[in-house]
């Protein structure tokens, strides 16, 4: 089996692309739970801000919620 240097270089490039895609998929799967938790926290904070506005705390900085004020 004789393969030229160009063929070997092409094979290496293909394997590098495949490895890159596999690493990308691995990172996405590994951080999927964290991303989900961050999205849920953001949604919960939005609901709390809306409730604070309904309670009349609209004049304060409602973007950052400080729980020790309650």
N, C-alpha and C positions, 0 to 999 in steps of 0.2 A: 504494500500500500504506500504509494508515494503521493504526497500532497505538497503542493507548492507553498512557498512562504506567503503568497497572497491569499491562498485559501485558508491557511492557518490564521492569518490576521483577520480575515472575515469571520471565521468561526469564533475567534476570541471576542470580536466586537459584538457578535450575536449573543454570546454567553454573558457578556457584560451588561447588555441591554436587558436580558432575561433576569439577571441577578438584581439589577436596579429595580425592575418592576416588582420582583419578589420582596425586596427590602421595603419598598414603598407600601406594598400590601400588608406586610408585617407591622410596620409602624402604624398604619391606619387601624388595624385590628387591635393592636396593643393599647392604643389611646382612645378607642371607641367608647369605653365606659366613662373615661374622664370627660370626653366631649359631651356625652349625654348628661352627665352630672352638672356640668357647667351650664348647659342649655336649660336644664330644669331649675337650677338656682336663679338664673337670669329671669326666667318666667315667674318664679315665686317672688322675686324682688319686685317685679313689675306689678304683680297683684297686690303686694304690700303697699307700694307707692300709691296705687289707685285707691286702696282702702284708706290710706292716710289722707289723701286729698278729700275723700268723702267725709272724713272726720274733721276736716278743717285745718289740716297741717300743710296746706298748700303754700303758705308764705315761706316756709323753711326750705332748706336745701333737702329735697326729697330724693335726690339722686343717690346720696350716700346715706344709708340708714344706720343710725347709731342706736343700738338696742339698749344701752345703759341709760338713755334718757327716759325710759318708760318705767 
